[in-house]
Amino acid sequence: MDHNAAEAEIVDTGSLTRRWIMYVVGIYVLTFGVSLAIRAGIGISPQSSLTRTMTLVYPPLSQGTYNFALELIMLFLTYLVLPKDFTLKNFASLIPAFVLAVFLDLNLGMTEFIKLDLYPARVALLVFADAALAFGLFLMIRANLVLMPIDMFVNTIFKRTGWKWGNIKTGFDCTLLVLSACIGLLFLSEIKFIREGTILNAILVGQYIKLYFFLFKKLEARKAVPSAKRLEPAAK
C-alpha cells in the first residue's frame, strides 16, 4: 500500500498473519458501517449510492455483486490509465474486493430489521455508522496490505497526472454521485440515496479517521514512556 507521511506513522509492520487478520476485520467493520448508514435512510456515500441505486434498477443482483462489478471496472480502468505499471499482482486486489462484497451482503441481511421513523434516531445511527466505517478503514490502513481496485485507480491517476491526491479523490466521488443521480433519474424517475447524509458522511468519515490516528499515536506515546523509564537505571 502507498501511504502519506501521517499514515506511515501508524502502519503495522509486524506479523503478516496479524496484519491479514486486522485487514479482514477492517473490511467487516467497514461493511457493517456501510449497512448501518444505508438503514439510516438519510443518504449514503457516493460509492454506496451508486451500487444501491443499481439494486433498484435491477433487483436480482445484490449490492455486494454490484460493488464487486464496480471494483472490476476500476481495475480495468487502472490498466488503461497506466498499462506499463500494471502487473499480475494487481489482480490480487480482487481478493479483498470479493471479501468486501460478501461481508456487505451479509451485513445488509443482518441489519434488515432496522427501521427507524424518528429523524434524530436516523441521524444518530448515521453518525455511529460513519464511526464504524472509518474505524474499518483505519484498521485496513494499519494492516498495510492490498489496495482495493477503486483506491488503486485513484493512486494510478495520481501517479499519471501528479495532481493532488485529495482533489482526485473528490473528483472521483463527485463522478460517482453524478452517475448515481443520472441512473436514478433515467431508470427510476428520481434521485435515490443522495441526501444530507451523503454530505455528513463525507465530513464525518475523514474526521473520525483523524481522531483514530490521534488516539493511536497518544496510546503509543503512553506505552513508550514506561519503557523509557525502565531503561533509565540500566543506562546509569
Buried (B, 14 or more C-beta within 10 A) or exposed (E): BEEEEEBEEBBBEEEEEEBBEBBBBBBBBBBBBBBBBBBBBBBBBBBBBBBBBBBEBEEEBBBBBBBBBBBEEBBEBBEEBBEEEBEEEBEEBBEBBBBBBBBBBBBBEEBEEBEBEEEEEBBEBBBBBBBBBBBBBBBBBBBBBBBBBBBBBBBBBBEEEEEEBEEBBEEBBEEBBEBBBEBBEEBEEEBBBBBEBBEBBBEBBBEBBEBBBEEBEEEEEEEEEEEEEEEEEEEE
